[in-house]
Amino acid sequence: MDFFHRGGLILASAGLENRTVLRVAGDDAEHFLQNLLTCDVEVLKTGEATFGGLLTPQGKILFDFVIFQEEGGFLVDVSSTQAADLLKRLAFYRLRAAVTLEQTDLPVSVAWDGEDLTDAFPDPRGGDVVRAFTRVETMGDWTAKRIALGWPECGADYAPETTFPHEALFDQFSGGGVAFEKGCYVGQEVVSRMQHRGTARSRFVQMKGDSDLPEMCTEVLAADRKIGTLGSSAGSSGLALVRLDRLAKAKAEGTPVTAAGIALSADLPPFVTFNWPDAQDG
């Protein structure tokens, strides 16, 4: 990983210029978000964060984000490429609710491997990552760190409206993702059915290539059969959304797995609770 060095020390922190912070405030802010998002915002206290998403009615991810509760409302840390669309979508759902929506100029930074930030809070997805709405000048390789953690993100690893929360590992994160015990939200029926029936056959996994990986959306093949697509990468490491049963069968049978001719090996992200399926299922 190409981390920024200062005085011989590796600085594992980065200012995320590709993130934008929205503010959702007002008397109805908590109720408003609770009825829309996959995560449970009612359990948050001031200074705490959760991870979640806003789905289509068909249960696919439109946006994913980190939500932080501040005094009087919530800060939504989202990809900058999606911030304007998310603001419009929230305004569409607002109707008569006593909610104010605005885009802020707050910066977003992350740190890991023991590096600290001012006013930091734990990234709700787990790991050793902290986040803060503060600016840092160091540029540690956050993409490489995120891939090493096994955290897929909308936009970086998959396009909006293409992927179910289970496929993007929402059900596996230690903080947030999907709150199966809460009431209705947009797309809830589809997500609950996938959970109850165990029908999430495709999942994001970690990939390692024998050389630098190609671009996002490159097909992952087992011999000549498509079994998935690549997401983001950092050198020879990356993430890919794959059919677990077909990949397990390829691994068991020694079938080459490739992307654009590059040989791949696969591992499950370290935090997940599911295992490879029976290879005969593929």
C-alpha positions in Angstrom: 0.0 0.0 0.0 1.3 3.4 -0.9 0.9 5.3 2.3 2.0 8.9 3.0 5.2 8.9 5.1 6.3 11.6 7.6 9.5 11.2 9.7 9.7 7.6 8.9 6.2 6.8 10.1 3.4 5.5 7.9 0.4 7.8 8.3 -2.7 5.7 7.9 -5.2 8.5 7.4 -6.8 10.2 4.5 -8.9 13.2 3.7 -11.8 11.9 1.5 -12.4 14.6 -1.2 -14.9 12.3 -2.8 -17.3 12.5 0.1 -20.0 15.1 0.8 -22.0 15.6 4.0 -25.7 16.4 4.0 -27.6 17.5 7.1 -31.1 16.3 8.0 -32.6 18.2 10.9 -35.9 19.2 12.4 -38.5 17.8 14.8 -39.4 14.9 12.4 -35.8 14.1 11.3 -35.5 10.8 13.2 -39.0 9.5 12.3 -38.5 10.6 8.6 -35.2 8.7 8.2 -36.4 5.7 10.2 -39.2 5.1 7.7 -36.9 5.4 4.7 -33.6 3.8 5.4 -32.4 0.2 5.9 -30.7 1.0 9.2 -32.1 1.9 12.6 -31.5 5.5 13.5 -33.6 5.4 16.6 -30.9 3.6 18.5 -28.4 6.3 17.9 -27.2 8.7 20.6 -25.6 12.1 19.9 -22.1 11.4 18.6 -22.8 7.9 17.4 -23.0 6.6 13.8 -24.6 3.8 11.8 -24.3 2.6 8.2 -27.2 2.2 5.9 -28.8 2.7 2.5 -31.8 4.0 0.7 -33.3 1.5 -1.7 -35.6 1.3 -4.6 -39.1 -0.1 -4.0 -37.7 -3.3 -5.6 -35.1 -3.6 -2.9 -32.0 -2.5 -4.8 -29.5 0.0 -3.4 -29.8 3.6 -4.6 -27.4 5.1 -2.1 -25.2 3.9 0.8 -23.8 6.2 3.5 -22.6 6.7 7.0 -25.2 8.5 9.3 -24.0 10.4 12.3 -26.3 11.8 14.9 -25.5 15.3 16.0 -27.4 17.6 18.3 -30.7 18.4 16.6 -30.4 16.1 13.6 -28.2 13.9 11.5 -25.2 14.2 9.2 -25.2 11.9 6.1 -21.7 11.1 4.8 -22.3 10.0 1.1 -20.3 9.8 -2.1 -20.0 13.2 -3.7 -21.2 11.9 -7.0 -24.5 10.9 -5.4 -25.0 13.8 -2.9 -27.2 16.0 -5.1 -29.4 13.0 -6.2 -29.8 11.9 -2.6 -30.8 15.4 -1.5 -33.4 15.4 -4.2 -34.7 12.0 -3.3 -35.0 12.9 0.4 -36.9 16.1 -0.6 -39.2 14.0 -2.7 -40.1 11.9 0.4 -40.3 14.8 2.8 -43.9 15.8 2.0 -45.2 17.7 5.1 -42.6 16.4 7.5 -40.9 19.0 9.8 -37.5 18.3 8.2 -34.8 20.6 6.8 -32.4 19.3 4.2 -29.1 20.9 3.2 -25.7 20.2 1.8 -22.9 21.2 4.1 -19.2 22.1 3.4 -18.0 19.7 6.2 -14.9 17.6 5.1 -14.6 13.9 5.8 -11.5 12.1 6.9 -10.7 8.5 7.9 -7.9 6.9 9.9 -6.8 3.4 10.7 -4.1 1.2 12.2 -4.1 3.3 15.4 -3.9 6.7 13.7 -6.2 9.2 15.4 -8.3 12.1 14.3 -9.8 15.0 16.1 -13.5 14.3 17.2 -13.3 10.9 15.6 -15.9 8.2 15.9 -15.7 4.5 14.9 -16.7 3.6 11.4 -19.9 1.6 12.1 -19.0 -1.1 9.7 -16.3 -2.3 12.1 -12.6 -2.9 11.7 -10.1 -0.4 13.1 -11.3 2.6 11.2 -12.4 5.9 12.6 -14.1 8.8 10.7 -14.3 12.5 11.5 -15.8 15.6 9.9 -12.4 17.3 9.9 -9.8 18.0 7.3 -6.4 16.2 7.1 -3.7 16.7 4.5 -2.3 13.1 4.6 -3.3 10.8 1.8 -3.0 7.2 2.9 -4.4 4.7 0.4 -8.0 4.5 1.7 -9.1 2.5 -1.4 -6.5 -0.2 -0.6 -7.5 -0.2 3.1 -11.2 -0.5 2.2 -10.6 -3.4 -0.1 -8.4 -5.1 2.5 -11.4 -4.8 4.9 -13.8 -6.2 2.3 -16.2 -3.2 2.3 -18.0 -2.6 -1.1 -19.4 0.8 -1.7 -22.1 2.1 -4.1 -20.5 3.8 -7.1 -17.0 2.5 -6.4 -17.9 -1.2 -6.7 -21.4 -1.3 -8.2 -23.8 1.0 -9.9 -27.0 2.3 -8.2 -30.1 0.2 -8.7 -28.2 -2.9 -9.6 -27.4 -4.6 -6.3 -29.4 -5.9 -3.3 -28.2 -5.1 0.3 -27.3 -8.8 1.0 -25.1 -8.8 -2.1 -23.3 -5.7 -0.8 -22.9 -7.3 2.6 -25.3 -4.9 4.4 -26.4 -7.9 6.6 -22.9 -8.6 7.7 -21.7 -5.3 9.1 -21.4 -5.0 12.8 -23.0 -1.6 12.9 -26.0 -0.7 10.8 -26.5 -2.1 7.3 -29.9 -3.7 7.6 -32.0 -3.6 10.8 -34.2 -6.7 10.4 -36.1 -6.0 13.6 -37.3 -2.5 12.7 -40.5 -1.7 10.9 -41.1 -0.8 7.3 -38.8 1.2 5.0 -38.5 1.5 1.3 -37.7 -1.9 -0.3 -38.1 -3.7 3.1 -40.4 -6.5 1.8 -37.8 -7.7 -0.7 -34.9 -7.5 1.7 -36.8 -9.4 4.4 -37.8 -12.1 2.0 -34.2 -12.6 0.9 -33.2 -12.9 4.6 -35.9 -15.3 5.5 -35.4 -17.5 2.4 -31.6 -17.3 2.3 -31.7 -16.5 -1.4 -28.6 -14.3 -1.6 -26.5 -16.4 -4.0 -24.3 -13.5 -5.1 -22.0 -11.7 -2.7 -19.0 -9.4 -2.8 -15.7 -11.2 -2.1 -12.0 -10.2 -2.1 -10.0 -10.9 -5.2 -6.2 -11.2 -5.7 -4.8 -11.1 -9.2 -1.4 -12.3 -10.6 -1.0 -8.7 -11.9 -2.9 -5.4 -11.5 -6.6 -5.9 -11.9 -8.7 -4.3 -14.7 -11.4 -1.8 -14.4 -14.7 -2.0 -12.6 -17.4 -4.1 -14.4 -14.9 -6.4 -16.0 -16.4 -9.9 -16.2 -15.1 -12.6 -13.8 -14.9 -15.9 -15.6 -14.6 -19.5 -14.5 -13.1 -21.0 -17.7 -15.5 -19.3 -20.2 -18.5 -19.0 -17.9 -19.3 -15.6 -16.4 -19.6 -15.9 -12.6 -19.5 -12.2 -11.6 -18.0 -8.7 -12.2 -15.1 -6.8 -10.7 -15.6 -3.8 -8.5 -12.9 -1.4 -7.3 -9.2 -2.4 -7.2 -5.9 -1.2 -5.8 -3.1 -2.8 -7.7 -3.6 -6.6 -7.7 -6.2 -6.6 -5.0 -9.9 -5.9 -5.5 -13.5 -6.7 -4.8 -15.9 -8.6 -7.0 -19.6 -9.5 -6.9 -19.8 -13.2 -7.7 -22.1 -16.2 -7.6 -20.7 -17.9 -4.6 -21.9 -21.4 -5.6 -20.2 -21.1 -9.1 -17.0 -19.7 -7.6 -16.9 -22.5 -5.0 -17.4 -25.1 -7.7 -14.5 -23.6 -9.7 -12.2 -23.6 -6.7 -13.1 -27.2 -5.9 -12.6 -28.4 -9.4 -9.5 -26.3 -10.1 -11.1 -24.4 -12.8 -9.2 -21.2 -13.7 -10.9 -18.0 -12.5 -9.9 -14.9 -14.5 -10.8 -11.3 -15.4 -9.5 -9.9 -18.7 -7.0 -12.8 -18.8 -5.6 -12.1 -15.3 -5.6 -15.1 -13.0 -7.6 -14.6 -9.8 -7.9 -16.1 -6.4 -10.8 -15.4 -4.0 -11.3 -15.0 -0.3 -14.3 -14.2 1.8 -14.0 -10.8 3.6 -12.7 -11.4 7.2 -15.8 -10.1 8.9 -18.6 -12.1 7.2 -20.4 -14.9 9.0 -21.3 -17.0 5.9 -19.1 -19.7 4.4 -18.5 -21.0 0.8 -21.5 -23.0 -0.3 -21.3 -26.7 -1.2 -19.4 -26.8 -4.5 -22.0 -29.2 -5.9 -24.6 -26.4 -5.7 -22.9 -24.5 -8.5 
